[in-house]
């Protein structure tokens, strides 16, 4: 099982179907080839039958059958997968799991709840460190240009200063240009699956984002009773 040009392949092991599908959708929207697995057993069966390794594995700790730490230990004990980049997903506040995972060789960890935009940034950082990050293209819609690697946004060539969440929100809208995005889908992607705040948070950020983008803010359309869309 030799590693070839699979710099955009990600495996995600997560037993929660809703989280798994949301993350896989975001990964595919970002240009990755993403495959999900409900258990460690199905994950290892795929590894054994595949001719190529993925570039990165997202691994939840709380899993049925074999937990994430057991899976990580098995990966690190194999010559074939000992250097495979792994990001662990841990329960909120589980400091023991975080420390244990890092000590066992995880490349990074992310606590639940998390936004998938933050997850994409973590993935990009790990892939850059491992030398397998593909060249990241700018996301462009008309006069708006966003480069995630540099965390830079310009309108007509002029820099636009955005907060972290404003940047993540624009990134998600650009990844899905032309698609109508439901409010709950945006909230899950940018603020996390278990965000406890009010939905007005999204409206406030859309309003300030439009303001900072100037005339380009008109590209963000409100879809009544549904959500938002960037572009036509």
HELIX and SHEET records of a PDB file:
HELIX    1   1 UNK A   17  UNK A   29  1                                  13    
HELIX    2   2 UNK A   40  UNK A   49  1                                  10    
HELIX    3   3 UNK A   68  UNK A   76  1                                   9    
HELIX    4   4 UNK A   95  UNK A  103  1                                   9    
HELIX    5   5 UNK A  116  UNK A  130  1                                  15    
HELIX    6   6 UNK A  164  UNK A  175  1                                  12    
HELIX    7   7 UNK A  183  UNK A  191  1                                   9    
HELIX    8   8 UNK A  200  UNK A  213  1                                  14    
HELIX    9   9 UNK A  214  UNK A  219  5                                   6    
SHEET    1   A 5 UNK A  33  UNK A  37  0                                        
SHEET    2   A 5 UNK A   9  UNK A  13  1                                        
SHEET    3   A 5 UNK A  56  UNK A  60  1                                        
SHEET    4   A 5 UNK A  85  UNK A  90  1                                        
SHEET    5   A 5 UNK A 108  UNK A 111  1                                        
SHEET    1   B 4 UNK A 139  UNK A 141  0                                        
SHEET    2   B 4 UNK A 144  UNK A 147 -1                                        
SHEET    3   B 4 UNK A 152  UNK A 155 -1                                        
SHEET    4   B 4 UNK A 158  UNK A 159 -1                                        
SHEET    1   C 3 UNK A 181  UNK A 182  0                                        
SHEET    2   C 3 UNK A 227  UNK A 230 -1                                        
SHEET    3   C 3 UNK A 220  UNK A 223 -1                                        
END                                                                             
